[in-house]
Structure formats: structure tokens, C-alpha cells
Amino acid sequence: SATNGQQVTIAQFTTLENTPMDFFILGDKACQGHGHDNFGLGLCMLHLFTGVAPYEELLEKVTCPPNLKQRLREIWESEDEEDFSIIRGVILSDVVKDETGHITEGEPKEVLYDTFYRFLV
């Protein structure tokens, strides 16, 4: 496709639980490719062919430990961190901040932290 090899955008973050691991690690430097589509398709096929619940339901009780979540938050949500603006945009998409940067409305989406951790365990 025409976007193959281009940097990821927020449009590639559709089903957050199926976000490819390299998006978490590379952030804005991750590139689009057919492999990412195959990754999501593979997760769907695994669920359909086995008849078992999707991994995010099987691992629902597995959540990112607070210390790891805090370190990831420092990287992914920091305005000073230029390489993770897309992930920051996904996490903070429902958040409104005041002029000092404090959240006044909404809450950050925690699902990416748990998704990242579930891939590790």
C-alpha cells in the first residue's frame, strides 16, 4: 500500500489491545507495514480458530505493575518526550488539561499500559 514504510499515525491505533509491540517501543519512529496488519489478523484468527476468548479477556486480571506503569507514564505521557507523541495522544485523548498541565476533565486511557505488560508475561 501507499503508506507501507511511512511512520505510524494515530490512525493505526484502532483496537488498542492489538497494538503491535514495536509501536510501544519505537513510538513515533515505528513504521507502518503489512506485518502490523498480519499481527492483528493473527490475534483474531487465534481467537476464532481455537474458540477461546481473546488474550485480553484471558489476561484481564493481569495488569501493569504500578512501578512499571509509572516509568512508562514518565516516557509516554511526558510533553518533553518527542518520540512518543502518538502514544501520548492515544492515552490522553479523553483528557482536558488546564494551562499548567493539570488534568481538569477525563481520565487517561490505561489500556495501553496493561496491553504492553500482557505481551511481556
Salt bridges, closest charged atoms under 4 A:
ASP22 OD2 - HIS36 NE2 2.97
GLU74 OE1 - ARG71 NH1 2.65
GLU77 OE2 - ARG73 NE 3.04
GLU79 OE1 - ARG88 NE 3.95
GLU79 OE2 - LYS97 NZ 4.00
ASP83 OD2 - LYS29 NZ 3.64
GLU110 OE1 - LYS69 NZ 2.96
GLU110 OE2 - ARG73 NH2 2.82
